[in-house]
Amino acid sequence: MASAKKAGLLIDYHVTRCGDDLQLIMTHQQGEENDQIHKLAWDTFVECTEVAKKLKLHGAGQDLLADAFSGNVKGMGPGVAEAQFDEREAETIIIFMADKTASGAWNLPLYKIFADPFNTVGLVIASNMHGGFSFEVHDVKESKKITFNAPEEIYDMLIFLGAPGRYAVKAVYHRESGEIAAVSSTQKLSLMAGRYVGKDDPVCIVRSQGKFPAVGEILEPFACPNIVEGWMRGSHHGPLMPVAVNESNPSRFDGPPRVIAAGFQLSGGMLVGPRDMFDDLAFDNARQQAKDIADILRRLGPFEPHRLPLDEMEYTTMPEVMKKLEGRFESI
């Protein structure tokens, strides 16, 4: 990464982690889906995988679904969120990173941030936000997309956002200017690999201030932990707990799912920061609520709704069990 910056490929970068997941934050002027940028990310993951293998770490490189780079990281395992824009006079961004959950985890927070006036008062009292935002929603199973306009299409949109296992918010746009407001990773590892290889551990970039929601409005949805899929073996529902980076170490039943938030100012492409946004005692209640929810769900063990429904278990041992029992089911 340092050599890429020195060579002029990158303007700046920041490397962090959420749980056991490596996070690469890069700024550049190469445009979206640039093969040089994607190869840099791929090579970094591959080199880190080799180190992990030497240390005999469990699941080293399990998120890399190919043996060689093919021009774009998308579809090869790692989650990708890219946003191209011209810097404003003051450019504030918040990057959310999660562990032990899936791409649809951002549906509820993004809805609250950009469409819920009880969360974001700017939608009511800020003239430059009153026109609303549009949501690009992806059907991750059928590889289709649709765009909804808020507020007038909220009811239609919620039909889909409420099914985060299949539908995920890919991007949000300011309706009057058309500018990108947020973008997330929507890759699903199990669909790409055809088997369970771990959860997707998604990321989300949100622009703040000015014509976009304020920092406090962007963080507010995480003050009440929503329940997401993932957790142990990627096969359970659990609370998404907002934590500081040094507390993003899920261990109880391989969880519960964690989310961190890194705040930056952009100045000429340089990343000023980060500020650890959830390193704040104001989120202590959210963390306690997440622990209480975890206690309640864990009592259910292998029963739904703690365990995912059967149609979400198709990449685990479920097909093998059904095949073994084939012929034993009788007509009633």
C-alpha positions as CSV (number, residue, x, y, z in Angstrom):
1,M,0.0,0.0,0.0
2,A,2.8,2.4,0.9
3,S,4.6,1.7,-2.4
4,A,1.4,2.3,-4.3
5,K,1.0,5.6,-2.6
6,K,4.6,6.5,-3.3
7,A,4.1,5.6,-7.0
8,G,1.1,7.8,-7.3
9,L,-1.5,5.1,-7.7
10,L,-3.1,6.0,-4.4
11,I,-3.6,9.4,-2.9
12,D,-3.9,8.0,0.6
13,Y,-4.9,4.8,2.5
14,H,-5.8,3.5,5.9
15,V,-5.7,-0.1,7.0
16,T,-7.8,-1.4,9.9
17,R,-9.8,-4.4,10.9
18,C,-13.1,-5.4,12.3
19,G,-12.8,-8.7,14.2
20,D,-10.8,-11.0,12.0
21,D,-11.5,-9.1,8.8
22,L,-8.9,-6.9,7.1
23,Q,-10.3,-3.5,5.9
24,L,-8.6,-1.5,3.2
25,I,-9.7,2.1,2.8
26,M,-8.1,3.8,-0.2
27,T,-8.5,7.2,-2.0
28,H,-7.4,7.7,-5.6
29,Q,-8.2,9.3,-8.9
30,Q,-8.5,6.2,-11.0
31,G,-12.3,5.9,-11.0
32,E,-14.5,3.1,-9.9
33,E,-13.7,-0.6,-10.8
34,N,-10.2,0.3,-11.9
35,D,-8.2,-2.9,-12.5
36,Q,-5.0,-1.5,-10.9
37,I,-6.8,-0.6,-7.7
38,H,-8.6,-3.9,-7.5
39,K,-5.3,-5.8,-8.2
40,L,-3.6,-3.9,-5.4
41,A,-6.4,-4.9,-3.0
42,W,-6.3,-8.5,-4.2
43,D,-2.5,-8.8,-3.9
44,T,-2.7,-7.3,-0.4
45,F,-5.2,-10.0,0.6
46,V,-3.2,-12.7,-1.0
47,E,0.0,-11.7,0.8
48,C,-1.8,-11.4,4.1
49,T,-3.3,-14.9,3.5
50,E,0.2,-16.3,3.1
51,V,1.2,-14.9,6.5
52,A,-2.0,-16.3,8.0
53,K,-1.3,-19.7,6.6
54,K,2.3,-19.7,8.1
55,L,0.7,-18.9,11.4
56,K,-1.8,-21.8,10.9
57,L,-4.7,-19.5,11.5
58,H,-8.1,-21.0,11.0
59,G,-9.9,-20.2,7.7
60,A,-6.9,-18.3,6.2
61,G,-7.9,-17.0,2.9
62,Q,-11.4,-18.6,2.9
63,D,-12.9,-15.4,1.5
64,L,-10.7,-15.5,-1.6
65,L,-12.7,-17.6,-4.1
66,A,-10.2,-17.7,-6.9
67,D,-6.6,-18.7,-7.5
68,A,-5.7,-15.7,-9.7
69,F,-6.8,-12.2,-10.2
70,S,-9.2,-11.7,-13.1
71,G,-9.3,-7.9,-13.4
72,N,-11.9,-7.1,-10.7
73,V,-12.3,-8.1,-7.1
74,K,-16.1,-8.2,-7.4
75,G,-17.3,-11.8,-7.5
76,M,-14.0,-13.1,-6.1
77,G,-14.9,-13.0,-2.5
78,P,-13.9,-9.6,-0.8
79,G,-16.7,-7.1,-0.2
80,V,-16.3,-3.9,-2.2
81,A,-17.9,-0.4,-1.8
82,E,-16.7,2.3,-4.1
83,A,-17.9,5.9,-4.4
84,Q,-16.7,8.5,-6.9
85,F,-17.4,12.2,-6.2
86,D,-15.8,15.6,-6.2
87,E,-14.8,16.8,-2.8
88,R,-16.9,19.5,-1.2
89,E,-15.5,22.5,0.7
90,A,-15.8,20.2,3.8
91,E,-16.0,16.5,3.0
92,T,-17.0,14.3,6.0
93,I,-17.3,10.5,5.5
94,I,-18.1,7.7,7.9
95,I,-17.2,4.2,7.0
96,F,-19.0,1.3,8.7
97,M,-17.4,-2.1,8.8
98,A,-19.0,-5.3,10.3
99,D,-18.0,-8.8,11.3
100,K,-20.1,-11.9,11.6
101,T,-23.0,-10.7,9.5
102,A,-24.2,-10.3,5.9
103,S,-24.7,-7.6,3.3
104,G,-28.3,-6.8,4.1
105,A,-27.3,-5.7,7.6
106,W,-27.2,-2.0,6.3
107,N,-30.8,-2.0,5.1
108,L,-32.4,-0.8,8.3
109,P,-29.7,1.7,9.3
110,L,-29.6,3.2,5.7
111,Y,-33.4,3.5,5.7
112,K,-33.4,5.3,9.1
113,I,-30.5,7.6,8.0
114,F,-32.0,8.7,4.7
115,A,-35.8,8.2,5.0
116,D,-36.9,8.2,8.6
117,P,-37.6,11.7,10.0
118,F,-37.8,10.4,13.5
119,N,-34.1,9.5,13.1
120,T,-32.9,12.2,10.8
121,V,-34.6,15.6,11.6
122,G,-32.8,17.1,8.7
123,L,-35.3,15.5,6.4
124,V,-37.9,17.8,7.9
125,I,-36.1,21.0,8.7
126,A,-33.1,21.2,6.3
127,S,-34.2,22.7,2.9
128,N,-31.4,20.9,1.1
129,M,-32.5,17.5,2.3
130,H,-36.3,18.0,2.2
131,G,-36.6,16.6,-1.3
132,G,-35.5,13.2,-0.1
133,F,-33.2,10.5,-1.4
134,S,-33.3,7.6,-3.8
135,F,-32.4,4.0,-2.9
136,E,-30.8,1.6,-5.3
137,V,-31.8,-1.9,-4.1
138,H,-30.2,-5.1,-5.4
139,D,-31.7,-8.5,-5.6
140,V,-28.6,-10.5,-4.7
141,K,-30.0,-13.8,-5.8
142,E,-31.3,-12.8,-9.2
143,S,-28.7,-10.1,-9.9
144,K,-31.3,-7.4,-10.6
145,K,-31.7,-3.9,-9.3
146,I,-34.4,-1.4,-8.8
147,T,-34.5,2.3,-7.6
148,F,-37.0,3.6,-5.1
149,N,-37.7,7.3,-4.3
150,A,-38.2,8.3,-0.7
151,P,-40.5,9.5,0.7
152,E,-43.3,8.7,-1.8
153,E,-42.2,5.1,-2.4
154,I,-41.3,4.1,1.2
155,Y,-44.1,1.6,1.6
156,D,-43.1,-0.2,-1.6
157,M,-39.4,-0.1,-0.7
158,L,-39.9,-1.5,2.7
159,I,-41.4,-4.7,1.3
160,F,-38.0,-5.5,-0.1
161,L,-35.7,-3.9,2.5
162,G,-37.4,-6.0,5.2
163,A,-36.0,-9.1,3.5
164,P,-32.3,-8.4,3.9
165,G,-31.2,-12.0,3.1
166,R,-32.2,-11.4,-0.6
167,Y,-32.5,-7.6,-1.1
168,A,-29.8,-5.1,-0.1
169,V,-29.4,-1.4,-0.4
170,K,-26.4,-0.9,-2.7
171,A,-26.4,2.9,-2.9
172,V,-28.3,6.0,-1.9
173,Y,-28.4,9.3,-3.9
174,H,-29.5,12.8,-3.2
175,R,-32.5,13.3,-5.4
176,E,-32.1,16.9,-6.3
177,S,-28.4,16.8,-7.1
178,G,-28.1,13.1,-8.0
179,E,-24.9,12.9,-5.9
180,I,-23.9,9.7,-4.2
181,A,-24.7,9.8,-0.5
182,A,-23.9,6.2,0.5
183,V,-22.7,3.0,-1.0
184,S,-22.3,-0.5,0.5
185,S,-21.0,-3.9,-0.4
186,T,-23.7,-6.4,-1.5
187,Q,-21.6,-9.5,-2.3
188,K,-22.9,-12.8,-0.8
189,L,-20.1,-15.3,-0.4
190,S,-22.3,-18.3,-0.3
191,L,-23.9,-17.4,-3.6
192,M,-20.5,-16.9,-5.2
193,A,-18.9,-20.0,-3.8
194,G,-22.0,-22.3,-4.0
195,R,-21.3,-23.4,-0.4
196,Y,-20.9,-21.9,3.0
197,V,-17.5,-20.3,3.3
198,G,-18.2,-17.7,6.0
199,K,-20.4,-14.6,6.2
200,D,-20.0,-11.5,4.0
201,D,-18.7,-9.1,6.6
202,P,-20.0,-6.0,4.8
203,V,-18.8,-2.4,4.6
204,C,-20.7,0.9,4.0
205,I,-19.5,4.4,3.1
206,V,-21.7,7.3,4.1
207,R,-21.1,11.0,3.2
208,S,-22.1,13.5,5.9
209,Q,-23.0,17.2,6.5
210,G,-24.3,19.8,4.1
211,K,-26.9,18.2,1.8
212,F,-26.4,14.9,3.6
213,P,-27.4,13.9,7.1
214,A,-25.3,15.1,10.0
215,V,-22.8,12.8,11.8
216,G,-25.1,12.3,14.7
217,E,-28.0,11.4,12.4
218,I,-25.9,8.8,10.6
219,L,-24.8,7.1,13.9
220,E,-28.2,7.2,15.6
221,P,-29.7,4.0,14.1
222,F,-27.0,2.0,15.8
223,A,-28.1,3.3,19.2
224,C,-30.8,0.5,19.0
225,P,-29.2,-2.7,17.8
226,N,-31.0,-4.3,14.9
227,I,-31.0,-8.1,14.5
228,V,-29.0,-9.4,11.6
229,E,-28.1,-12.8,10.1
230,G,-24.7,-14.3,10.6
231,W,-23.2,-15.1,14.0
232,M,-22.1,-18.7,14.6
233,R,-21.4,-20.5,11.3
234,G,-23.2,-17.7,9.5
235,S,-26.5,-19.5,10.3
236,H,-28.1,-17.5,13.1
237,H,-29.8,-14.2,13.8
238,G,-28.1,-11.9,16.3
239,P,-27.9,-8.3,17.5
240,L,-25.5,-5.9,15.7
241,M,-23.4,-4.5,18.5
242,P,-21.8,-1.0,17.9
243,V,-18.2,-1.1,19.4
244,A,-14.9,0.6,19.3
245,V,-12.3,-0.9,17.0
246,N,-10.4,-2.5,20.0
247,E,-13.7,-4.2,21.1
248,S,-14.5,-5.7,17.7
249,N,-13.4,-9.1,18.9
250,P,-16.4,-11.4,18.7
251,S,-15.9,-14.5,20.7
252,R,-19.2,-15.5,22.4
253,F,-20.7,-18.2,20.2
254,D,-18.5,-16.7,17.5
255,G,-20.2,-13.3,18.0
256,P,-22.4,-11.5,18.5
257,P,-22.1,-9.6,15.2
258,R,-20.1,-6.3,15.6
259,V,-20.0,-3.0,13.7
260,I,-17.3,-0.3,13.9
261,A,-17.4,3.2,12.4
262,A,-14.4,5.2,11.3
263,G,-14.9,8.9,10.7
264,F,-12.7,10.9,8.3
265,Q,-12.4,14.3,6.8
266,L,-11.2,14.2,3.2
267,S,-8.8,17.0,2.1
268,G,-7.4,16.7,-1.4
269,G,-7.9,13.0,-1.2
270,M,-6.0,12.7,2.1
271,L,-7.7,10.8,4.9
272,V,-7.7,13.0,8.0
273,G,-8.5,10.7,10.9
274,P,-9.9,8.3,11.7
275,R,-12.0,9.0,14.7
276,D,-13.4,5.9,16.3
277,M,-17.1,6.9,16.3
278,F,-18.5,4.1,18.5
279,D,-15.8,4.7,21.2
280,D,-18.4,6.6,23.1
281,L,-20.1,5.8,26.3
282,A,-23.4,7.1,24.8
283,F,-23.5,3.7,23.0
284,D,-23.2,1.7,26.3
285,N,-27.0,1.2,26.4
286,A,-26.9,-0.2,22.9
287,R,-24.2,-2.6,23.8
288,Q,-26.1,-3.7,26.9
289,Q,-29.3,-4.2,24.8
290,A,-27.3,-6.2,22.3
291,K,-26.0,-8.5,25.1
292,D,-29.6,-8.9,26.5
293,I,-30.9,-9.8,23.0
294,A,-28.0,-12.2,22.6
295,D,-29.0,-14.0,25.9
296,I,-32.6,-14.3,24.8
297,L,-31.8,-15.6,21.3
298,R,-29.2,-18.1,22.5
299,R,-31.8,-19.9,24.6
300,L,-33.4,-21.0,21.4
301,G,-30.3,-23.0,20.3
302,P,-31.0,-24.6,16.9
303,F,-34.6,-23.3,16.7
304,E,-35.8,-20.5,14.6
305,P,-35.8,-17.5,14.8
306,H,-32.3,-17.8,16.3
307,R,-31.2,-20.2,13.6
308,L,-31.9,-18.9,10.1
309,P,-34.9,-20.4,8.2
310,L,-34.3,-23.4,6.0
311,D,-34.2,-21.5,2.8
312,E,-31.2,-19.6,4.1
313,M,-29.5,-22.9,5.2
314,E,-29.1,-24.3,1.7
315,Y,-25.4,-23.8,1.7
316,T,-24.8,-25.7,5.0
317,T,-25.4,-29.4,5.9
318,M,-29.2,-29.1,5.1
319,P,-28.9,-30.6,1.5
320,E,-26.9,-33.5,2.8
321,V,-29.4,-34.3,5.5
322,M,-32.3,-34.1,3.1
323,K,-30.5,-36.4,0.7
324,K,-29.8,-38.9,3.5
325,L,-33.5,-38.9,4.4
326,E,-34.8,-39.1,0.9
327,G,-37.4,-41.8,0.6
328,R,-38.3,-41.7,4.2
329,F,-40.9,-38.9,3.8
330,E,-44.4,-40.4,3.2
331,S,-47.5,-38.8,1.9
332,I,-50.1,-37.8,4.5
